Amino acid sequence: MNAQHHTSAEDIHLDLIPMGRIDVTAVSVIAANLQAILGLNTLVLSAQPEPEYAFHARREQYDAGKILHALASISDSTQFRLAVVSMDIFTPILTFVFGESQLGGKAAVISLFQAKCKNRQQSYDRAAKIAVHEVGHLLGIVHCRAHDCVMGFSNNLERLDALPLRFCEACEFEAARLLKHLFGKTGERRRP
């Protein structure tokens, strides 16, 4: 008989994993916003090396899908895992992405590469928006059409800057519902 691991409400968290040389303030801002907006305990882990296994020489970028696969293949009891990288990332159908995640899954990655600008506060705001957006996808929330929602699709900096750092009412309700469903009223994570 296999023993089931029970997760208490205090154990519900997201592992935030810096990869490579990352601005520690950006990581702190991301963690604080994930906790404030989603109520999700965020544990900042030790920095890991750059994901050289994901480097695509012809594109001179890093494959977001390979990073996701590596993150998802780590076997432990962590509910969610978010990597933060400073390199430019892509998916096969897009020239670059701000982030990528497994919809309703365990792993996401965001890049600070495209979000950087001379105004540090704006760079941090962008990083927080990208992180909250990708973690929203981890919960199972799809892109939102509301103009006042961080779950709106953005494929350029102008659109990213226009997004608020908050959910619309419908997505906020959905995030709370999904977290409650995922962990149940007692704080125990349900098996898929």
C-alpha positions in Angstrom: 0.0 0.0 0.0 1.4 3.4 -1.0 1.3 6.2 1.6 -0.3 9.3 0.3 1.4 12.6 0.9 -1.0 15.2 2.5 -0.3 18.8 1.9 -1.4 21.2 4.6 -2.5 24.8 3.8 0.9 25.9 5.1 2.7 23.7 2.6 0.9 25.1 -0.4 3.5 27.0 -2.3 5.3 27.9 -5.5 9.0 27.3 -5.9 10.6 30.4 -7.5 13.9 29.3 -9.2 16.3 32.0 -10.5 18.4 30.5 -13.3 21.7 32.2 -14.2 22.5 35.8 -13.2 19.3 37.4 -12.1 18.5 40.7 -10.5 17.7 39.7 -6.9 15.3 42.7 -6.5 13.3 41.5 -9.5 13.0 38.1 -7.9 11.8 39.7 -4.6 9.3 41.8 -6.5 8.0 38.7 -8.3 7.7 36.7 -5.1 5.9 39.5 -3.2 3.4 40.0 -6.0 2.6 36.3 -6.4 1.9 36.2 -2.6 -0.1 39.4 -2.6 -2.2 38.9 -5.7 -2.7 35.1 -5.6 -2.2 34.4 -1.9 0.3 31.8 -2.9 3.3 31.2 -0.6 6.4 31.7 -2.7 9.6 30.1 -1.8 12.7 31.6 -3.5 15.2 28.8 -4.1 19.0 29.1 -4.6 20.0 30.3 -8.0 20.6 27.5 -10.6 22.9 27.6 -13.6 21.7 28.9 -16.9 19.8 26.2 -18.7 22.4 25.5 -21.4 20.5 22.4 -22.4 17.8 24.7 -23.8 20.1 26.9 -25.9 19.3 26.9 -29.6 22.4 27.9 -31.5 20.8 28.9 -34.8 18.3 31.2 -33.1 20.7 32.3 -30.3 17.8 32.0 -27.9 16.7 29.5 -25.3 13.8 27.0 -25.9 11.1 27.7 -23.3 9.6 24.2 -23.8 12.8 22.5 -22.9 13.0 24.5 -19.7 9.4 23.6 -18.8 10.1 19.9 -19.5 13.1 20.0 -17.2 11.2 21.8 -14.4 8.2 19.5 -14.7 10.4 16.3 -14.6 11.7 17.1 -11.1 10.0 14.7 -8.8 9.0 16.2 -5.4 5.9 17.4 -3.7 6.1 21.0 -5.0 2.7 22.1 -6.4 4.1 24.8 -8.8 7.5 25.7 -10.0 8.4 29.0 -11.8 11.9 29.6 -13.3 13.1 33.2 -13.9 15.8 33.6 -16.5 17.6 36.6 -18.0 18.1 35.1 -21.4 15.8 35.5 -24.4 13.3 32.6 -24.7 11.2 31.4 -27.5 8.7 28.8 -28.6 8.8 27.2 -32.1 6.0 29.4 -33.4 7.0 32.7 -31.9 10.1 34.8 -32.3 10.2 35.4 -28.5 8.0 35.0 -25.5 7.8 36.9 -22.2 7.0 33.6 -20.5 5.5 30.1 -21.1 3.7 27.7 -18.8 1.8 24.4 -18.7 -1.9 25.3 -18.7 -3.2 23.6 -15.5 0.3 22.1 -15.0 3.2 22.4 -12.6 5.9 24.4 -14.5 6.4 27.8 -15.9 9.3 30.0 -17.0 9.5 33.7 -17.5 12.3 35.8 -19.0 13.4 39.2 -17.9 15.3 39.7 -21.2 12.5 41.5 -23.2 11.1 43.3 -20.1 14.3 45.2 -19.3 14.4 48.9 -19.7 16.2 51.9 -18.2 13.4 52.5 -15.7 14.0 49.8 -13.1 10.5 50.2 -11.6 8.9 49.6 -15.0 11.2 46.6 -15.5 10.0 45.2 -12.1 6.4 45.9 -12.9 6.7 44.1 -16.2 8.4 41.1 -14.5 5.6 40.9 -11.9 2.9 41.0 -14.6 4.6 38.3 -16.6 4.9 36.1 -13.5 1.3 36.5 -12.3 0.1 35.9 -15.8 2.1 32.6 -16.2 1.1 31.4 -12.8 -2.5 32.2 -13.7 -2.0 29.7 -16.6 -0.6 27.1 -14.2 -3.9 27.4 -12.3 -5.7 26.7 -15.5 -6.8 30.3 -16.4 -6.8 31.0 -20.2 -6.2 34.3 -21.8 -8.8 36.9 -20.9 -10.4 39.4 -23.3 -11.1 42.0 -20.6 -9.0 45.1 -21.0 -8.4 45.4 -17.2 -6.9 42.0 -16.6 -3.3 40.7 -16.2 -4.5 37.5 -18.1 -4.8 39.5 -21.3 -2.5 38.3 -24.2 0.5 40.4 -24.8 3.1 39.9 -27.5 4.8 43.3 -27.3 6.0 45.8 -24.6 3.3 48.3 -25.4 0.5 45.7 -24.7 2.4 44.4 -21.6 2.7 47.9 -20.2 -1.0 48.5 -20.8 -2.0 45.4 -18.7 -2.8 46.1 -15.1 -1.1 44.1 -12.3 -4.4 42.6 -11.2 -7.0 40.1 -12.3 -10.4 41.2 -13.6 -13.3 40.2 -11.4 -14.0 37.1 -13.4 -10.4 35.8 -13.4 -9.9 36.7 -9.7 -13.0 34.6 -8.9 -11.7 31.8 -11.2 -8.2 31.9 -9.5 -9.7 31.6 -6.1 -12.1 28.8 -7.2 -9.2 26.8 -8.9 -7.0 27.2 -5.8 -9.8 26.0 -3.6 -10.6 23.1 -5.9 -6.9 22.2 -6.2 -6.2 22.1 -2.5 -9.7 21.5 -1.1 -11.3 23.0 1.9 -8.8 21.2 4.2 -5.7 22.3 2.4 -5.0 18.8 1.0 -4.1 18.7 -2.7 -6.4 16.5 -4.7 -4.9 14.0 -7.0 -5.7 14.6 -10.7 
